[in-house]
Amino acid sequence: MSIVSFDLEGDFAAFRDPSITTNQTVTVIPSKSALIGLIGALLGVKRSNSFDSLYSKGYLDLLKQTAIGIQVRSQGAKCTFFTNHRSLKEAKTKPYKSELLVNPQYTIYVKSIDEVNYALLDRLKESRFVFSPVLGHAYCPARIPQFTEISDAKEVQPEDLQVSTVFIDEVVESRNRNPGVQFEQINGFPAKVLIERHLHHYYDNGSPKSIVLRHIIPVPENSKNSVLEITDYESALSLAKFYSIEGSGQALCLY
């Protein structure tokens, strides 16, 4: 089972929280839909030109066919600044808060159909992309310093796995206050964790759907990856799959 992996980094990132409109708050990781857009940019998948649809057929096909995984490789410091914006209601200006993520570094894992995997590998080998990759905004250009193909991944059950990639809680928080995933620290490893809520787009019985899910993010500490052990996982929506890689000692979560 082939998985394409590439490092993704930049000086700044601006992955915004769409639920906040009063300022430009950014998140530590991109949502799946943002990463599908970035992969689409590398491959040349164009945006929709129609007012009736936000997404092109090519983008929706890529979303349907592709699972992604994220490993955070930097501590994710944020820079906050304010600008004055002219009020449309009154003859005055008002401050507007913006954020940027400083020196973001990720390893991205992509599992898709063979056609997409081969096309992505060809683009990465040549460092020649149809559209320039960005980290959430045009003023945040991305770099892809290296890549690899993982050919020995095997699907495994999540319980008792050690992971340092992002994993999702498939139990919807508004319907059940109890989390659908339990994890604990492993002796000898850092265990710094962030939890972000992202709008997750997925397909169910051929129909596109979206839902807000908790994303558990192991974050490096003192230049060492945080590693967690999943003790219980409820696959309420069957969105995430876990894969072991021979010799790594850790598993990947792809969703």
N, C-alpha and C positions, 0 to 999 in steps of 0.2 A: 504494500500500500504506500503510494508515493505522497510525500508532503514537501512542498517548497517552502524554504525558510530564508528570510533575508533580514539584515539589520536595517533599521530605519532611524534616522536621527536628524537633528537640525539645531540651529541656534535658538529658535523659538517655536512654540506651537500654540495654536488658538482653536482648540476643539471646544466649541461653545455648548453650553447647556440650553437647549431650545425652550425649556420651561421657564426661563428667566428672561424677561424682556426689558427690565428697567436698567440693566447694565450688561456688560459683556463678561460674564463669569465663564471661566474655562475649566475643563476637566483634565485629570491626569492622563487618562487613556482616551483614545478615540472610540466611538461606538462602532458596532459592526458595519452599519450602513456607511459611515465615514470611510472605513477601511475598504469596503467594496468600491466606493467611489475612487479611492486612491489607486486600487488595483486596476479599475477600469481606465483611469487616466494613463497608466503605464501601457495598457493594451490598445488604447484608442477607442474605448466605448464612449460614444457621444451622449451628451445630455439630451433631454427632451426639448423639442422646439415647439411643443404644443402648450397652449394655455389650459387645456383640459386635463393634462397629466403632469405631475412633478417629475416623473421618472420615465426614461426611455425603455423600450422593450429590451434593449441590450443590457441595461443596468439591472432590470428585474430578472432577466435570465441569469445573469452573473450572481445575483443575490440568492436565487433559488438553488444554484448548482454548487455554491462555495461555502465552506466552513472556514473560520479564521481562529487563530489563537494569538495571544499577546503575552510577551514577557517584558516587564518593565526593567530596564537596566540602569536607570538613574533615579535619584531621590526626588525629582520633580518639584523643585522650588518654583514659586510663582512670583511674578513681578506685577505690582499693582500701580496704576497711574490714573490720573483724572484729566479730562478735557472739558472745556466749556462749550455747551451746545445751546443754540438759540431756541428759545421756547416758541412754539407755534400758538400758544394761548395768550401769552403775556409778552410785553416789550422788555424782556430781560433774558439773561443767559442762566443756565443751571449746570452744575457739575455732572459729569457722566463718568461712571467708573468703568475701567477696562482692565483686563488681566491678560498676561501671557505666561505660558509655561517656559521656563528657562532651561536650555540644554537638554531637551527630551531625548531619550535613547530607548529604543525598543528592539526586540526581535519578534518578527511577525511570522506566523505559520499559516500556510494556505493549503487547503485540500479541496480540490475541485475535480471536474471531469478532465480526462486526459488532454483534450483539446486546449483547455485553459491552462493546465499545468505546463504543457509543452510550450505554448506561446509565451507564458510568463518567464519560463527558464530562458528562452531565446532572447527576450528583451533584457533580462538581467545579465546574461553572458556578454551581450554587446554594449551594455550601458546605454542603450538607445531606446528612448521612450517616446510614444506618440505625443503625450501631453506631459508637461513638467509636473512631477509630484510635489505636493505641498502638504503642510501639516495644519490643516484646518482653514487656512486663509492664504491668499496670494502673496502676502508679505512674509510668509513663513515657509520658504523653500526647504525641501527635504533632500537629504543625502542617503544613498544606499551603498555603503562601503563594501559589503560582501554578502554572499548568498550561498546556499547549499541545497542539495536535494536529499531528503531522508527517505530511504527506500525500505527500511526494516521496521516500520511502525506497525504495531499490532493493537487492535482494539481490546480494552480491558475494562473491568468494572471499577468504579471510582473508589469503593470502600478500601481503606488502608493504603491508599496511594500517597506518595510524596509528590507535591507539585510546587512549582515556583512560577507557573503561568497564571494568568487571570482565570477565575472560574466563576460561573454564574449561579445564582440562587433561583431555581425555576418555580418556586412557590411565590405567587403574587402577594406582595406585602399588604395590599389593601384588602385582601380576602382572608389572610391568615397571618396573625402577628408572629407565629412561631416560624423561625427560619427553616428552609428546606435542606440546608446543608450544615453539617457540624464538622469542625476542624480543630486541630490543636497544634501546639508548638512541638518541634522535634528538638531534643537535646543536642546542643552543639551547633545549631543553626540559628541565625537571626529570624525573627518572626514579626517584622513590622508590616502591618496590614492597613490598607485603606479600603473603604467601602463607598462606591459611587452608584448612583441610580441613573441608568441609561435607557432611552427609548430603544427597544430592541425590535427590529423588523425580521419577520420570518414567514415561512409558508406553511399553511396547514391545509391538507387535502387540496392542494393546488391553488389556494386563495391566499393573497398577501395579508398579513396581520401585523399589528404592532402592539407592544406592551412594555410597561416600565418594569425592569428587573434590577435587583441588586447585583452588582459586580464586585467580587472580592479580589482585591489587588495586592499580592505580595510585592513589597517595595524594598529594594536593596538598602542595606544599612552597613556603614563602614566598609563600602566597596564589596560587600558579600551579599549574594542573593538570599532573600528570605525564603525559607522552605516550610511548607505546612503539610500536615497529614490529614487527609479527609477521613473522618471516622464514620460519617453517615451522609448519604446523598439521596434525595428524593427527586427522581426524574419526572416531575409533574407534567412537563410539556414535551419531553423527549427532544430537547434542543441541543444539549451538550453531549459530546462523546469524548472518552478519554483514551489515550494511546500511550503505550510504553515503547521506549526506544532501547534497543539492546545496548547494554554497557553504560547507559546514562544514569541509572538508579532513580530517575524521576520520570513522571508521566506528564503528558501534554493534555490540556483541555482545549478542545476545538468546539466552537458553537456557531 
